[in-house]
Amino acid sequence: QVQLVESGGGSVQAGGSLRLSCAASGFTFSRYCINWFRQAPGLERAGVGRLDADGSTTFADSVKGRFTISKDNAKNTWYLQMNSLKPEDTAMYYCAARAHYSYLRCDDRPSSYPSWGQGTQVTVNS
């Protein structure tokens, strides 16, 4: 059973940076999708950035150029580096994972991810 544990959230001033971590255990997929979602109060959960099975990354337009995703294979940990943070980035952030299949490629639908972390709060103050 896959377990994901996030860390790294906090409160920063606008323009600051944070790095979120997503540590996985029980992870046996040879090809997988890692997605970072966020959810602000009153809004739906939305994709922020995705690491596809081929190693490529995709980001929401709102964070493109400011956020990056990296991974440490030895630690089975993925990172969301967030730079130039804005107040509108304030949300609860979640990492999610699933296996990649040729018939079910990586996507940004929360419903397609069975494994989720507990979430970590990011607050950006103006």
Buried (B, 14 or more C-beta within 10 A) or exposed (E): EBBBBBBBBEEBEEEBEBBBBBBBEEBEBEEBBBBBBBBBEEEEBBBBBBBBBEEEEBBBEEBEEBBBBEBEEEEBBBBBBBBEBBEEBBBBBBBBBBBBEEEEEBBBEBEBBEBBBEBBEBBBEE
